Amino acid sequence: MSESDAFDLIQLAFWAMLKGSGPAVGAAMMVGIVVALLQALTQVQEMTLTFVPKIIAIFVAIAVSGSFIGEQMLAFTQNVYSHIEKGF
């Protein structure tokens, strides 16, 4: 395995991680913005109010996009195994 092969593998792993975590992170960001806006408008500064909606949104996002996340991980794994099979 050469240095460029290792960098390519790291780049593929990085993009697979970003694609896989994107739906959950996006859902948490959107809910966080909405809750922060509601807290600013109503001046209710309860610290635990932000956690419960985010956790629920993350679980829903993972449940909805689970097949997409699995597909991304499968594609990455198949790519790595094909490289191993060819000997890089």
N, C-alpha and C positions, 0 to 999 in steps of 0.2 A: 504494500500500500504506500503510495507516494503522498507527499505533503498536499498536493492539489486534490487527491482523492479524499483525504481526511477533511479538508476544508469544504469540499462538496457535500460530504456526509453531514458535517456540522450544519451547513446551510440548509440542507433538506430537513434535518431534525428541528431546526429553529422554525422554519416555515410550517412544518406539521404541528408544532406546538402552538404557534400563533393561530392557525386555522382551527385547531381543536378547542382552544380556550376562548376564542373570539365570541361565540354566542353567550357564554356565561358572563364574561367580562362586560360585553355590551349591555346585557340585561341589567347587571349591577350598576353600571354607569347611568343608564336611563332612569332607573328607579331612584338612585341617589340624587340625581338632579331634580326629579319631581318632588321627592320628600324634602330636599333642602329648600326648594321654592315654597312649598307649603309651610314649612317651618318659618321661613322668612316673612311670609304673608300673615300668618297667624300669631307669630311671636311665641310659639310653643317650642321651647328648647329642651325637649326630652331626649336624652342620649340614646335610650333603647329604642326609640321610635324609628331610627334609621336601620337597625339591624334586621328586624323581623321581615319587613317588606323585601329587603335585599336577599335574604336567605330564601324566601319563597320564590322570588323571581329567578334566582339562580337555579333552584331545583326544577322549576317549570322549564327554563331554557334548556337545561341538560336533558330533561325528559323529552322535550320536543325535538331537539337536535341531536339526540343520542346516536341515531343512525348515521348522520353526517360526520360526527366525531369518530365513530367506529370506522367509517369508510376512509377517513383521512389517515387514521392509524394503520389500517390494513394496507393502504397504498404505500405508506412509508416503509412498513415492514417488508412488503413484497419487493420494494426497490432495494432495500438493504440486503435481503437474501439473494436477490438476483446478482447484486454486485459481489457478494461472497462466493456465489456459485461460479461466477466468471473469473474470480481471482483478482478483482479490482483491476 
